[in-house]
Amino acid sequence: MDRFVEVTHREWIAAPEERVRRQFADLQHHIDTHVHPKLKLEIVEQGARGATYVQQVRLLGFWQRDVFVRSFTPDGVMVDTAVEGFNRGGSLRFRFGAETRAGVPGTEVEITVRLPLPPLLGALVKPLLAAQVRRELGNAAAEDKHDLEVRGYPRAAVARWRAA
């Protein structure tokens, strides 16, 4: 049996690929503007080539705290790997690609969440965990879409920097 649950979600966003990629990678913006109200994020270290951050989220009724290390592959995929915590060994992968729909230029974002299953209850909780991850992932992608299309990243980020 596979010891992981893996869920992929695709979201089209009416914004240029570079802006979408920047917004998804901007942890401070996500914290300051509460892009994802259900997540608690804390930056441990951030640099040009990646970051280390703490994420707290409630899944299956339990608060889970994980430390993630973010890296970028040569082809621009952003990968967050859990190195400590409940989901150690799990990952979040973000792939970005320019795509025009109905004559509107935008970006297709493919997000894949891969989480380890609990050792003894894995087979029992896998369908429940997959369903919750699918729902939460869809909600989170919609929150990023709203931030980019409605609130206007990077305008929100620029306002944050001016206020500081």
N, C-alpha and C positions, 0 to 999 in steps of 0.2 A: 504494500500500500504506500502511496505517496505521502510523505510526512509533512507536506505543505499544502496550503490552500492558495490558489492563484486566481486572481480576478483581473480582467482587463476592461477598461472603459475608454471609449473614444468620444472626444468633444470637439466640435468645430467652433472656432472663435473668430469673429469678424475683426481681426487685428493682424498687423504684420508679424511674421514669424519671430523676428528679432525682439519685438516688444513683448510678445507672449513668453518667449524664453526668459527674458529679463525679469518679467513679473513673477513667473514661477520660481525663479532662483532667488528672488529678493526676500529673504527671511525677515529682515527688519520691517519691510513694508507690510508683510503678512501679520506681524506682531502689532505694529503701531495702528493699523487700520482694521484689525480684527476681521480679516478676510474669511477666516474659518473659526466661527465662534465656538465650535465644539472642541477645537484643539487648543492645547496650551503648548506654546513653543518658547524655547529659551536658547539663545545663541551662546555656545561655549567658545567657539573660535570661527572666524570667517576670513577667507583670503580670496585671491583672484582665481585659484584653481579648485576651490571647494570650501567646505565648512564642516563643523561639528556642531550638532544641536541636540537638545533634549525635546522630546515630544511626549505629551501625555494625552491619552485618548481613552474613552470608555468603550469597550467592546464586550459583548455578551454580559453586560452588567458589572464589569470589573474595570477599575482604572488601571491602565497599563502605562508604564513609564519606560521609554526606550531612549538610548543615545544613538544617534545616526551620524554616519560620516558620509558626506556628499562628495561625489566626484563626477567628472565629465569625461565621456569617451571621445576619441578623436572625431567621431561622426556627429558629435553634439548631443548625444543622449545624456541626460542627467540621471545619475543613479545614487540613491540614498540607501545605505546598508546599515541595518541595526547591528551594532557591535556590543551592545550591553542592554540588558533588560529582558522583559517578558518575551519579546519578539526577536531576540538575538538570532542572527542568521537570515532574517527576513529582509525584504528590500522593496523599494519603490522605484520604478523606472518610468522616466518621462521622455517620450520621443516626440519631436516637433517636425512638422512638414507643411510647407506652403500649399494651400489648396483653395481654389476658387469655386464658389457655389452660387449658382444663379447670377453669374456675372459679378459677384462680390468677392474681392480678394480676402483671404483669411488664413487661418492656421488650423490644421488638424492636430490635436494633441492626443497621443495614446499613452495612457497611464496603466501600468501593471503593478499590482500589489501582490507580493508573495510573502505569506506569513507561515511560520512553523506551527504545526498542530501540537497541542499538549500531548505528552507521551502516552498517558493511559487512556485518555478520552478522545483521542484524535478522530477515530472513525465515527464516533457518536456526534461530535460537535462540528465536523467538517461542513455539512450542509447548512447548519445554522450560522456558522462563522462566514461562509461564502456569501450567504444571503445578506448578512449585515454589512460585510465589507462592500458588496456590490451597491447596496443602498447608500452607504456613507461616502463611497468613492464618487458615485453619481452626484450626490449633494455637494461634495467638495469641488468637483469640476464645475458645477453650475455656479458656485460662489466665485471661483476664479474668472469664469466667463463674465459674470456680472461686474466684477471689479474692473476688468479690461474694457468691456463694451459700454457700461453704464456709468460707473464712477470715474473711469477715465485714467487708468494707470498709463503713463507715468505722472499725470497731473496730480494725483493723490500723493505720490512719492515726492514730487517737487514741493508741494504744499508742506509736507512733513519736514523736509530739509530746511525750508524757509522759516518754519516755526521754531526750529531748534536753536 
